[in-house]
Amino acid sequence: MKIEQIYTGCLAQGAYYIESEGEAVVIDPLREITAYLDKAEKAGATIKYVFETHFHADFVSGHIDLGKKTGAPIVYGPNANPTFDAYIAKDQEEFKVGKLTFRVLHTPGHTMESTCYLLIDENGKETALFSGDTLFIGDVGRPDLAQKAASMTQEQLAETLFDSLRNKVMPLPDDVIVYPAHGAGSACGKNMSKETSDTLGNQKANNYALRANMTKAEFVKEVTTGLLPPPAYFPLNVAMNKHGYDSIDEVLARGTQALSPRAFEAAANETGALILDTRNAQVFSEGFVPNSINIGIDGGFAPWVGALIPDIKQQILIVADLGREAEVVTRLARVGYDYSIGYLEGGFEAWKAAGMEVDQIGRVTADELATILEQTPDAPVFDVRKGSEYLSEHVVAVENAPLDSINESMQAIPKTGTVYIHCAGGYRSMIYASILRARGWDNIVDVIGGYKTMKESGKFKVTDYVCPTTLL
């Protein structure tokens, strides 16, 4: 028996490849399916089933492409109603894969089709639970995402989830290993651990939502308290997972068209495509194609794309580090942005060498900002971290203008006079600065290293620290 967790950090997502006696199953695959095909080919195995735990909201699954390439049926639990061919399993139904058995445990609550898959080994021992978004390490799935589809309130969904956990999951043996679909950093829960697996016994002892003496009313209150609004792209991804999408091969072919600087400029003018620059924030600030938005590939790329680009059908032109163009197209497709239409051949250096117009964003160090504020105490400074981060600890007299609600928070940013912005370390503030720049602000200066360097400098008065968990 082989169990392999394939974890993708930028999405905090776990897919699974399980193999026995020349047969394999893949659970909740990512959009790009080559890794699963390669594993099966290398092992001489046949992918027999593609198991889906539910209609994912935070990423586009590779279930359809993987099913087409392998002939393996796509399996959902009860209540699923996809518009493509799929097998809808019954609660407690079993599937044989080599010497292994997978038992379907219907666990509605996160969504009404949410299903866990219990792995039973060749000796009949209940060994592992692939829990999807029903049970995380340290948390459970948020119960507010499926309200409209289920015609239920988040409280009613939470009550349903309580029953699913108590009746289907918690009675399992303590030594069962829990393999969830997500870890810390995902927006599908609010208290997830950095660990990506654990024993069920440890979760019963340490997961707040699995307390043995917890009442249903207490559960509902605790799992619904502190939920932030879900990213706008979530329902759009659900629709793609439920109704289908273009093949990843087509998406890659469309997005990896190399465009000369002149062709790139013409495409931007003719199509109205968004220019997305995925280079490092510091490199971007030193020179970029005018009106570009910077979301660095080496960071929380996919979630921030999803949060800040409202239309998943938006055409996108890419500026990337050389050799990473296909990676950018793939990672956009993971969250449903399938309409990349080409990239800048030769990268930004080719643009500059062609004599094209170049823009820049100013930056200062924490020490330089401290000196500026000594001379001009009322110079505007904004902290673009999340509200909970700001409330936990911030520089005194600095206002909060969160990136995750930029359309509202930007209204507080003056267009005259120099404005300084910072986040925790510089990644998000450059995103913010680039969006403002593209919308007509020409007075934005980024603080290098963000709040971390400001605090460490000792030159800024900061508020007393408050643990974020007490803010929920």
C-alpha positions as semicolon CSV with decimal commas, in nm:
position;residue;x (nm);y (nm);z (nm)
1;M;0,000;0,000;0,000
2;K;0,125;0,346;-0,091
3;I;-0,031;0,670;0,035
4;E;0,117;0,991;-0,101
5;Q;0,003;1,338;-0,005
6;I;0,076;1,590;-0,281
7;Y;0,071;1,923;-0,101
8;T;0,058;2,258;-0,280
9;G;0,169;2,540;-0,053
10;C;0,023;2,843;-0,229
11;L;-0,325;2,689;-0,206
12;A;-0,258;2,503;0,119
13;Q;-0,417;2,208;-0,062
14;G;-0,359;1,835;-0,025
15;A;-0,432;1,593;-0,308
16;Y;-0,377;1,219;-0,258
17;Y;-0,242;0,931;-0,466
18;I;-0,310;0,588;-0,314
19;E;-0,189;0,268;-0,479
20;S;-0,223;-0,106;-0,417
21;E;-0,147;-0,408;-0,636
22;G;-0,122;-0,212;-0,959
23;E;-0,436;-0,005;-0,904
24;A;-0,456;0,355;-0,784
25;V;-0,703;0,620;-0,679
26;V;-0,653;0,997;-0,685
27;I;-0,845;1,215;-0,440
28;D;-0,912;1,584;-0,504
29;P;-0,653;1,629;-0,783
30;L;-0,518;1,968;-0,881
31;R;-0,588;2,114;-1,225
32;E;-0,256;1,999;-1,374
33;I;-0,271;1,620;-1,381
34;T;0,069;1,522;-1,519
35;A;0,206;1,436;-1,175
36;Y;-0,063;1,174;-1,115
37;L;-0,025;1,023;-1,460
38;D;0,352;1,006;-1,417
39;K;0,325;0,835;-1,079
40;A;0,093;0,570;-1,215
41;E;0,305;0,513;-1,525
42;K;0,625;0,484;-1,324
43;A;0,464;0,227;-1,092
44;G;0,296;0,040;-1,376
45;A;-0,038;0,113;-1,212
46;T;-0,383;0,197;-1,348
47;I;-0,577;0,487;-1,202
48;K;-0,907;0,316;-1,124
49;Y;-1,106;0,600;-0,965
50;V;-1,098;0,975;-0,919
51;F;-1,259;1,055;-0,583
52;E;-1,394;1,403;-0,518
53;T;-1,482;1,502;-0,162
54;H;-1,709;1,790;-0,272
55;F;-1,739;2,074;-0,523
56;H;-1,432;2,276;-0,430
57;A;-1,459;2,654;-0,400
58;D;-1,096;2,759;-0,360
59;F;-0,945;2,578;-0,659
60;V;-1,043;2,409;-0,984
61;S;-1,000;2,034;-0,957
62;G;-0,833;1,821;-1,226
63;H;-1,106;1,559;-1,203
64;I;-1,247;1,606;-1,553
65;D;-0,914;1,602;-1,737
66;L;-0,789;1,310;-1,526
67;G;-1,106;1,113;-1,594
68;K;-1,077;1,175;-1,969
69;K;-0,707;1,084;-1,983
70;T;-0,742;0,761;-1,780
71;G;-1,100;0,648;-1,832
72;A;-1,139;0,637;-1,453
73;P;-1,489;0,724;-1,329
74;I;-1,525;1,042;-1,124
75;V;-1,688;0,954;-0,792
76;Y;-1,887;1,190;-0,570
77;G;-2,088;1,124;-0,258
78;P;-2,465;1,167;-0,218
79;N;-2,636;1,494;-0,316
80;A;-2,379;1,579;-0,585
81;N;-2,535;1,681;-0,916
82;P;-2,259;1,757;-1,168
83;T;-2,352;1,818;-1,530
84;F;-2,081;1,583;-1,661
85;D;-2,068;1,204;-1,635
86;A;-1,990;1,097;-1,279
87;Y;-2,076;0,815;-1,042
88;I;-2,279;0,929;-0,742
89;A;-2,202;0,689;-0,459
90;K;-2,432;0,594;-0,175
91;D;-2,343;0,643;0,190
92;Q;-2,141;0,342;0,314
93;E;-2,082;0,217;-0,042
94;E;-1,741;0,053;-0,088
95;F;-1,485;0,060;-0,370
96;K;-1,203;-0,190;-0,416
97;V;-0,858;-0,068;-0,520
98;G;-0,606;-0,352;-0,523
99;K;-0,623;-0,502;-0,174
100;L;-0,769;-0,184;-0,028
101;T;-1,129;-0,085;0,034
102;F;-1,259;0,271;0,034
103;R;-1,584;0,328;0,223
104;V;-1,795;0,634;0,143
105;L;-1,892;0,837;0,450
106;H;-2,140;1,107;0,359
107;T;-2,062;1,401;0,588
108;P;-2,273;1,702;0,484
109;G;-2,226;2,037;0,653
110;H;-1,943;2,218;0,479
111;T;-2,145;2,148;0,165
112;M;-2,436;1,910;0,132
113;E;-2,244;1,669;-0,093
114;S;-1,934;1,669;0,129
115;T;-1,799;1,316;0,165
116;C;-1,507;1,151;0,342
117;Y;-1,337;0,836;0,214
118;L;-1,234;0,581;0,476
119;L;-0,943;0,357;0,372
120;I;-0,959;0,000;0,503
121;D;-0,644;-0,206;0,456
122;E;-0,616;-0,566;0,336
123;N;-0,658;-0,692;0,692
124;G;-0,986;-0,508;0,741
125;K;-0,830;-0,236;0,959
126;E;-0,972;0,117;0,931
127;T;-0,649;0,300;0,854
128;A;-0,694;0,647;0,706
129;L;-0,966;0,905;0,655
130;F;-0,950;1,139;0,356
131;S;-1,167;1,404;0,510
132;G;-1,188;1,673;0,242
133;D;-1,315;1,997;0,394
134;T;-1,523;1,822;0,660
135;L;-1,239;1,788;0,911
136;F;-0,910;1,977;0,909
137;I;-0,619;1,952;1,149
138;G;-0,727;2,192;1,423
139;D;-1,053;2,297;1,261
140;V;-1,357;2,195;1,058
141;G;-1,489;2,323;0,727
142;R;-1,663;2,658;0,732
143;P;-2,041;2,618;0,703
144;D;-2,123;2,938;0,516
145;L;-2,010;2,865;0,160
146;A;-2,299;2,646;0,044
147;Q;-2,589;2,843;0,192
148;K;-2,742;2,948;-0,139
149;A;-2,709;2,608;-0,309
150;A;-2,844;2,426;-0,004
151;S;-3,120;2,679;0,072
152;M;-2,998;2,674;0,431
153;T;-2,850;2,924;0,673
154;Q;-2,492;2,890;0,793
155;E;-2,631;2,791;1,132
156;Q;-2,835;2,509;0,978
157;L;-2,531;2,389;0,785
158;A;-2,326;2,403;1,104
159;E;-2,585;2,189;1,281
160;T;-2,564;1,939;0,994
161;L;-2,185;1,937;1,019
162;F;-2,206;1,874;1,394
163;D;-2,417;1,563;1,330
164;S;-2,184;1,441;1,054
165;L;-1,878;1,468;1,275
166;R;-2,043;1,305;1,575
167;N;-2,211;1,025;1,385
168;K;-1,962;0,942;1,108
169;V;-1,614;1,063;1,203
170;M;-1,569;1,065;1,580
171;P;-1,676;0,700;1,630
172;L;-1,380;0,587;1,416
173;P;-1,071;0,441;1,591
174;D;-0,831;0,693;1,745
175;D;-0,536;0,561;1,541
176;V;-0,700;0,642;1,207
177;I;-0,484;0,898;1,024
178;V;-0,674;1,207;0,910
179;Y;-0,569;1,344;0,570
180;P;-0,757;1,671;0,503
181;A;-0,788;1,867;0,180
182;H;-0,633;2,183;0,329
183;G;-0,395;2,321;0,589
184;A;-0,306;2,659;0,737
185;G;-0,347;2,944;0,490
186;S;-0,663;2,819;0,324
187;A;-0,978;3,033;0,339
188;C;-1,189;2,717;0,383
189;G;-1,142;2,726;0,762
190;K;-1,031;2,977;1,025
191;N;-0,812;2,788;1,272
192;M;-0,619;2,530;1,069
193;S;-0,289;2,385;1,184
194;K;0,031;2,394;0,982
195;E;0,036;2,016;1,016
196;T;-0,113;1,837;0,716
197;S;-0,213;1,510;0,884
198;D;-0,272;1,374;1,233
199;T;-0,434;1,088;1,419
200;L;-0,804;1,119;1,485
201;G;-0,732;1,061;1,854
202;N;-0,513;1,372;1,868
203;Q;-0,783;1,570;1,694
204;K;-1,046;1,454;1,940
205;A;-0,817;1,576;2,217
206;N;-0,702;1,905;2,061
207;N;-0,946;2,023;1,792
208;Y;-1,185;2,274;1,950
209;A;-1,471;2,152;1,728
210;L;-1,442;1,789;1,842
211;R;-1,473;1,840;2,217
212;A;-1,656;1,542;2,361
213;N;-1,877;1,753;2,589
214;M;-1,963;2,013;2,326
215;T;-2,331;2,083;2,268
216;K;-2,469;2,145;1,922
217;A;-2,545;2,507;2,015
218;E;-2,187;2,560;2,134
219;F;-2,052;2,404;1,813
220;V;-2,267;2,629;1,595
221;K;-2,157;2,939;1,783
222;E;-1,787;2,852;1,774
223;V;-1,761;2,749;1,408
224;T;-1,959;3,051;1,284
225;T;-1,779;3,311;1,497
226;G;-1,503;3,506;1,326
227;L;-1,573;3,391;0,971
228;L;-1,440;3,643;0,721
229;P;-1,626;3,691;0,391
230;P;-1,515;3,427;0,139
231;P;-1,314;3,541;-0,163
232;A;-1,529;3,649;-0,457
233;Y;-1,393;3,379;-0,686
234;F;-1,516;3,091;-0,468
235;P;-1,863;3,050;-0,627
236;L;-1,708;3,081;-0,973
237;N;-1,473;2,791;-0,899
238;V;-1,763;2,585;-0,766
239;A;-1,944;2,639;-1,096
240;M;-1,640;2,525;-1,296
241;N;-1,598;2,216;-1,079
242;K;-1,966;2,134;-1,117
243;H;-2,016;2,209;-1,484
244;G;-1,677;2,162;-1,648
245;Y;-1,400;2,370;-1,804
246;D;-1,147;2,386;-2,088
247;S;-0,873;2,125;-2,090
248;I;-0,557;2,237;-1,911
249;D;-0,373;2,161;-2,237
250;E;-0,581;2,424;-2,417
251;V;-0,531;2,674;-2,138
252;L;-0,153;2,627;-2,145
253;A;-0,137;2,655;-2,524
254;R;-0,334;2,980;-2,516
255;G;-0,142;3,135;-2,229
256;T;0,213;3,047;-2,334
257;Q;0,213;3,238;-2,661
258;A;0,533;3,446;-2,671
259;L;0,470;3,811;-2,766
260;S;0,737;4,062;-2,862
261;P;0,725;4,394;-2,676
262;R;0,540;4,559;-2,965
263;A;0,295;4,269;-2,999
264;F;0,247;4,265;-2,621
265;E;0,163;4,637;-2,619
266;A;-0,073;4,594;-2,913
267;A;-0,250;4,303;-2,745
268;A;-0,298;4,507;-2,428
269;N;-0,444;4,799;-2,624
270;E;-0,666;4,585;-2,848
271;T;-0,808;4,347;-2,589
272;G;-0,812;4,546;-2,269
273;A;-0,630;4,256;-2,104
274;L;-0,497;4,295;-1,752
275;I;-0,117;4,307;-1,742
276;L;-0,008;4,083;-1,454
277;D;0,356;4,110;-1,348
278;T;0,454;3,814;-1,132
279;R;0,812;3,913;-1,049
280;N;0,949;3,985;-0,702
281;A;0,810;4,304;-0,547
282;Q;1,148;4,479;-0,523
283;V;1,240;4,395;-0,881
284;F;0,898;4,512;-0,997
285;S;0,927;4,846;-0,817
286;E;1,248;4,928;-1,004
287;G;1,079;4,915;-1,342
288;F;0,762;4,774;-1,497
289;V;0,525;4,797;-1,791
290;P;0,288;5,090;-1,721
291;N;-0,049;4,987;-1,572
292;S;0,083;4,646;-1,463
293;I;-0,047;4,484;-1,146
294;N;0,217;4,307;-0,938
295;I;0,125;3,980;-0,767
296;G;0,449;3,789;-0,709
297;I;0,457;3,422;-0,804
298;D;0,665;3,346;-0,492
299;G;0,399;3,422;-0,235
300;G;0,025;3,373;-0,185
301;F;-0,017;3,408;-0,559
302;A;-0,333;3,215;-0,647
303;P;-0,544;3,330;-0,350
304;W;-0,454;3,695;-0,409
305;V;-0,531;3,666;-0,780
306;G;-0,868;3,523;-0,682
307;A;-0,933;3,794;-0,428
308;L;-0,834;4,089;-0,648
309;I;-0,936;3,998;-1,004
310;P;-1,316;3,971;-0,986
311;D;-1,381;3,819;-1,329
312;I;-1,228;3,474;-1,389
313;K;-1,286;3,530;-1,762
314;Q;-1,065;3,839;-1,757
315;Q;-0,802;3,818;-2,031
316;I;-0,453;3,837;-1,883
317;L;-0,114;3,924;-2,030
318;I;0,180;3,796;-1,830
319;V;0,517;3,944;-1,737
320;A;0,723;3,675;-1,564
321;D;1,074;3,574;-1,472
322;L;1,232;3,398;-1,768
323;G;1,139;3,031;-1,780
324;R;0,845;3,063;-1,540
325;E;0,577;3,163;-1,788
326;A;0,409;2,820;-1,805
327;E;0,415;2,800;-1,426
328;V;0,225;3,128;-1,405
329;V;-0,038;3,011;-1,656
330;T;-0,079;2,684;-1,465
331;R;-0,114;2,852;-1,128
332;L;-0,371;3,095;-1,266
333;A;-0,568;2,800;-1,402
334;R;-0,567;2,635;-1,060
335;V;-0,811;2,900;-0,944
336;G;-1,007;2,924;-1,268
337;Y;-0,830;3,205;-1,453
338;D;-0,812;3,031;-1,789
339;Y;-0,782;3,330;-2,019
340;S;-0,414;3,415;-2,019
341;I;-0,350;3,518;-2,379
342;G;0,028;3,540;-2,392
343;Y;0,344;3,654;-2,216
344;L;0,614;3,916;-2,275
345;E;0,889;3,736;-2,464
346;G;1,227;3,806;-2,306
347;G;1,059;3,947;-1,996
348;F;1,078;4,304;-1,875
349;E;1,439;4,339;-1,989
350;A;1,323;4,293;-2,349
351;W;1,058;4,560;-2,297
352;K;1,317;4,803;-2,163
353;A;1,567;4,719;-2,438
354;A;1,300;4,794;-2,700
355;G;1,280;5,150;-2,570
356;M;0,925;5,114;-2,443
357;E;0,780;5,334;-2,169
358;V;0,874;5,224;-1,816
359;D;0,714;5,306;-1,482
360;Q;0,849;5,278;-1,124
361;I;0,728;5,284;-0,763
362;G;0,936;5,454;-0,496
363;R;1,052;5,275;-0,182
364;V;1,201;5,380;0,152
365;T;1,356;5,188;0,439
366;A;1,206;5,192;0,787
367;D;1,490;5,415;0,905
368;E;1,431;5,659;0,618
369;L;1,059;5,670;0,698
370;A;1,136;5,741;1,063
371;T;1,350;6,038;0,959
372;I;1,075;6,163;0,727
373;L;0,818;6,145;1,006
374;E;1,049;6,337;1,240
375;Q;1,052;6,619;0,987
376;T;0,689;6,581;0,873
377;P;0,493;6,415;1,155
378;D;0,161;6,431;0,969
379;A;0,286;6,251;0,657
380;P;0,018;5,989;0,578
381;V;0,115;5,626;0,643
382;F;-0,119;5,332;0,580
383;D;-0,100;4,970;0,694
384;V;-0,252;4,743;0,427
385;R;-0,254;4,421;0,632
386;K;-0,579;4,248;0,724
387;G;-0,792;4,412;0,989
388;S;-0,718;4,134;1,241
389;E;-0,341;4,176;1,192
390;Y;-0,370;4,551;1,238
391;L;-0,583;4,521;1,552
392;S;-0,339;4,267;1,693
393;E;-0,046;4,508;1,669
394;H;0,036;4,817;1,463
395;V;0,236;5,138;1,453
396;V;0,063;5,410;1,653
397;A;-0,109;5,677;1,439
398;V;-0,094;5,460;1,124
399;E;-0,433;5,394;0,962
400;N;-0,550;5,058;0,833
401;A;-0,638;5,023;0,463
402;P;-0,664;4,645;0,402
403;L;-0,562;4,501;0,068
404;D;-0,838;4,240;0,085
405;S;-1,096;4,520;0,065
406;I;-0,897;4,758;-0,153
407;N;-1,196;4,894;-0,348
408;E;-1,327;5,037;-0,022
409;S;-1,004;5,106;0,167
410;M;-0,840;5,296;-0,119
411;Q;-1,096;5,570;-0,075
412;A;-0,899;5,684;0,230
413;I;-0,572;5,720;0,035
414;P;-0,512;6,084;-0,071
415;K;-0,406;6,150;-0,429
416;T;-0,199;6,454;-0,338
417;G;0,117;6,460;-0,131
418;T;0,343;6,160;-0,076
419;V;0,173;5,859;0,086
420;Y;0,364;5,572;0,251
421;I;0,221;5,221;0,271
422;H;0,338;4,897;0,429
423;C;0,219;4,541;0,497
424;A;0,391;4,275;0,707
425;G;0,695;4,222;0,486
426;G;0,648;4,393;0,148
427;Y;0,457;4,142;-0,067
428;R;0,106;4,280;-0,022
429;S;0,201;4,645;-0,009
430;M;0,352;4,624;-0,357
431;I;0,032;4,465;-0,484
432;Y;-0,157;4,754;-0,328
433;A;0,082;5,015;-0,466
434;S;0,066;4,872;-0,817
435;I;-0,315;4,876;-0,817
436;L;-0,320;5,236;-0,697
437;R;-0,062;5,330;-0,959
438;A;-0,273;5,172;-1,235
439;R;-0,576;5,366;-1,108
440;G;-0,407;5,705;-1,120
441;W;-0,218;5,748;-0,791
442;D;0,136;5,868;-0,861
443;N;0,234;5,951;-0,504
444;I;0,265;5,608;-0,340
445;V;0,588;5,499;-0,167
446;D;0,636;5,146;-0,032
447;V;0,813;5,074;0,297
448;I;1,081;4,809;0,238
449;G;1,037;4,510;0,469
450;G;0,706;4,638;0,602
451;Y;0,590;4,629;0,962
452;K;0,857;4,377;1,057
453;T;1,143;4,615;0,983
454;M;0,957;4,912;1,129
455;K;0,911;4,733;1,461
456;E;1,266;4,597;1,464
457;S;1,411;4,942;1,401
458;G;1,288;5,060;1,741
459;K;1,204;5,397;1,589
460;F;0,827;5,354;1,582
461;K;0,585;5,336;1,874
462;V;0,368;5,025;1,842
463;T;0,050;4,921;2,020
464;D;0,045;4,645;2,280
465;Y;0,016;4,299;2,126
466;V;-0,326;4,131;2,135
467;C;-0,351;3,763;2,036
468;P;-0,555;3,749;1,711
469;T;-0,766;3,458;1,841
470;T;-0,916;3,684;2,107
471;L;-1,041;3,916;1,835
472;L;-1,286;3,663;1,686
